[in-house]
Amino acid sequence: EREPMTDVFDEKEEVKIYAEMPGVNEADIKVEVKGDILDIAARSGDRKYHKEVLLPAPVKAGTLTSSYKNGILEIRIKK
């Protein structure tokens, strides 16, 4: 199980997280907010990723959006 490289940006109205997860399908990625922790997991064949990211600010429940393109997962969560 690998830990993806991540970048976290605390912006004015949202928190953006970018995770490098090459070789997986978007349908295999699971993202969940647990309090102030963002849990990212993906399992596709022999590729397995998992990481818990401490969020820099409180976020609103149910405002998470994500997109996956060219091996990069982009997550946006409103504050």
Legacy VTK file of the C-alpha trace (Angstrom):
# vtk DataFile Version 3.0
C-alpha trace
ASCII
DATASET POLYDATA
POINTS 79 float
0.000 0.000 0.000
1.520 3.286 -1.129
1.019 6.761 0.279
0.202 9.200 -2.534
2.076 12.499 -2.775
-0.354 15.225 -1.720
-0.522 19.015 -1.750
-3.008 20.896 0.440
-4.061 24.483 -0.271
-6.059 26.491 2.278
-7.886 29.059 0.142
-10.393 31.740 1.093
-13.599 29.732 0.617
-12.404 26.146 0.187
-9.639 23.658 0.864
-8.047 22.056 -2.222
-6.163 18.786 -2.055
-4.221 17.240 -4.936
-3.085 13.609 -4.736
-0.910 11.751 -7.254
-2.469 8.317 -7.771
-1.447 6.934 -11.172
-2.708 3.589 -12.409
-6.114 3.465 -10.737
-9.624 3.960 -12.063
-11.726 6.870 -10.804
-14.426 4.395 -9.724
-11.913 2.693 -7.373
-11.144 5.882 -5.418
-12.861 6.443 -2.075
-12.705 9.831 -0.343
-14.246 10.511 3.059
-14.100 13.338 5.602
-13.955 12.241 9.253
-13.950 15.387 11.392
-10.727 17.223 10.513
-9.211 14.243 8.647
-9.591 13.526 4.928
-9.247 9.812 4.194
-8.155 8.930 0.631
-8.031 5.301 -0.525
-7.823 3.537 -3.883
-7.461 -0.083 -4.853
-7.128 -1.178 -8.461
-5.458 -4.475 -9.264
-1.975 -4.434 -7.722
-2.069 -0.638 -7.123
-3.129 0.321 -3.610
-3.046 3.816 -2.141
-4.056 5.155 1.263
-3.472 8.428 3.071
-5.042 10.418 5.869
-4.671 14.181 5.446
-5.134 16.631 8.320
-7.340 19.453 7.036
-6.007 22.957 7.768
-9.457 24.442 8.536
-12.961 23.283 9.506
-15.011 22.252 6.454
-18.738 21.951 5.747
-20.155 18.433 5.643
-21.459 17.331 2.257
-19.516 19.916 0.211
-16.756 17.618 -1.073
-16.269 17.428 -4.830
-13.537 15.536 -6.633
-12.214 14.899 -10.114
-9.555 12.512 -11.415
-7.519 13.171 -14.546
-4.115 11.913 -15.748
-3.329 10.233 -12.432
-4.078 13.337 -10.333
-7.016 13.415 -7.923
-8.312 16.919 -7.186
-10.537 17.363 -4.136
-12.364 20.551 -3.155
-14.157 21.017 0.162
-16.000 24.218 1.124
-15.213 25.846 4.452
LINES 1 80
79 0 1 2 3 4 5 6 7 8 9 10 11 12 13 14 15 16 17 18 19 20 21 22 23 24 25 26 27 28 29 30 31 32 33 34 35 36 37 38 39 40 41 42 43 44 45 46 47 48 49 50 51 52 53 54 55 56 57 58 59 60 61 62 63 64 65 66 67 68 69 70 71 72 73 74 75 76 77 78
